[in-house]
Structures are given as structure tokens and as C-alpha cells.
Amino acid sequence: MQDSIVAPQVKRRRTDQAQILSFLKKFNSQDKLSVAKFCRKYKIHRTTFYAWQKHHGKKDEECDSKGFVPVEVAPISSPAGLSDDPTLFAEVNGIRLFHYVSPDYLKALLP
């Protein structure tokens, strides 16, 4: 008769929203710690941590540093003799755009 091998049951713990936000705050305050090391330290599965970040995290701190760049659209006068010059769509840091471009393309142009 064969002995069947049964894997031990892992007790799942339920983490409330206050604990999740606390973990995310701890992670954001520790610059040098990788996600893997942080998860090992606090015994959190990496997939769970990334799901928490997606659902709860990165709201205030990172929104200011990443994302869209404010663009000011202002009409300019065309130089003398170039009246058939296309209409300027936007200008960002000296880069003139004469039609819509994707935000990723614009980010690639900026230093």
C-alpha cells in the first residue's frame, strides 16, 4: 500500500485595509529595500504585495513625479514670409509640436 504525501495546509491570514496601507507606507519609506526582501521580511507574497500597490498604492507621492507633463498651448505668430506654416499644436521646453503625439513619445523627447 502506498503512503500518500499530503502537503501541509497553509493558514491564510486576512489583512485589513489599515494594515495594507501601513505596509505600503513602510515600503515607500525604505529606499534601499527591494520588493522581494521587503516581502520576505514581512512574510507577504510578492504577488499579493503588487496587487496591493496596484489597488491602494502610489497615489499621492508618485503622481507628482511621474505621468503627464503640463503643456501650455499658446498661439505664435509665424515668421515673415512663412504664412503657409502649419498651426502650432503645443510647445514644451522649446519643443514645438504641430500635431498630437502620444504622451510616451513626448516623455522620450524630454530630458
C-alpha distance (Angstrom), angle and dihedral (degrees) to the residues before:
residue distance angle dihedral
M1 . . .
Q2 3.78 . .
D3 3.76 122.9 .
S4 3.75 111.4 -133.0
I5 3.75 118.5 -137.9
V6 3.76 113.3 -133.2
A7 3.76 120.3 -165.4
P8 3.78 114.2 -130.5
Q9 3.77 114.9 -103.5
V10 3.78 113.0 -110.3
K11 3.75 112.1 -138.9
R12 3.78 109.4 -128.4
R13 3.73 118.3 -141.8
R14 3.74 124.7 -152.3
T15 3.79 115.4 -132.9
D16 3.79 117.7 -156.0
Q17 3.78 124.4 -142.2
A18 3.82 94.7 -101.2
Q19 3.82 90.5 55.7
I20 3.81 91.8 46.7
L21 3.81 91.9 51.7
S22 3.80 89.3 46.6
F23 3.82 91.2 53.5
L24 3.81 91.6 47.7
K25 3.81 91.2 49.1
K26 3.82 90.5 50.0
F27 3.79 91.0 50.0
N28 3.82 93.6 48.4
S29 3.81 91.4 49.5
Q30 3.83 92.6 53.5
D31 3.80 106.4 73.1
K32 3.81 99.8 178.6
L33 3.81 99.3 46.8
S34 3.81 118.2 97.0
V35 3.79 121.5 -139.1
A36 3.80 91.2 -110.8
K37 3.82 93.5 52.6
F38 3.80 92.3 44.0
C39 3.80 91.3 51.2
R40 3.81 92.0 48.1
K41 3.80 90.8 49.4
Y42 3.81 93.8 52.2
K43 3.84 96.1 31.7
I44 3.80 95.1 -118.6
H45 3.79 122.7 144.6
R46 3.82 110.8 -116.3
T47 3.79 92.8 -129.5
T48 3.79 89.7 54.3
F49 3.80 91.0 48.8
Y50 3.81 92.7 50.9
A51 3.82 89.6 48.5
W52 3.82 89.1 52.8
Q53 3.80 90.5 50.0
K54 3.78 91.5 49.8
H55 3.79 93.9 47.4
H56 3.82 102.8 35.4
G57 3.75 111.1 8.8
K58 3.78 144.0 79.8
K59 3.79 94.4 35.1
D60 3.79 108.8 127.9
E61 3.78 107.8 10.2
E62 3.78 101.2 49.3
C63 3.79 100.5 33.1
D64 3.78 90.2 75.5
S65 3.80 95.4 50.0
K66 3.81 100.7 42.3
G67 3.75 136.6 35.3
F68 3.74 131.9 46.3
V69 3.77 122.2 10.1
P70 3.81 116.1 -134.6
V71 3.79 109.1 -108.4
E72 3.76 124.7 -162.1
V73 3.77 115.5 -152.9
A74 3.77 112.4 -155.4
P75 3.77 129.4 166.5
I76 3.78 114.8 -116.9
S77 3.74 129.6 -162.2
S78 3.78 114.2 -115.0
P79 3.80 117.6 -120.5
A80 3.79 118.0 -99.4
G81 3.79 112.9 -76.9
L82 3.82 95.2 17.1
S83 3.78 100.9 91.5
D84 3.83 91.7 138.6
D85 3.84 89.1 61.7
P86 3.83 110.1 130.4
T87 3.79 118.4 -107.7
L88 3.80 115.9 -90.6
F89 3.81 111.9 -116.2
A90 3.84 98.5 -171.4
E91 3.79 143.0 -25.9
V92 3.82 123.3 -144.3
N93 3.81 122.4 179.5
G94 3.80 91.4 -24.2
I95 3.83 93.7 -46.3
R96 3.79 110.4 124.4
L97 3.77 118.4 -150.9
F98 3.78 119.4 -164.2
H99 3.81 96.3 -175.3
Y100 3.79 139.4 15.6
V101 3.82 116.7 -65.0
S102 3.79 128.0 -177.0
P103 3.83 117.6 -97.2
D104 3.83 90.2 -117.9
Y105 3.80 90.9 56.5
L106 3.80 90.3 48.8
K107 3.83 91.5 49.2
A108 3.81 89.6 52.4
L109 3.82 90.0 55.8
L110 3.81 94.6 50.7
P111 3.82 120.2 84.0
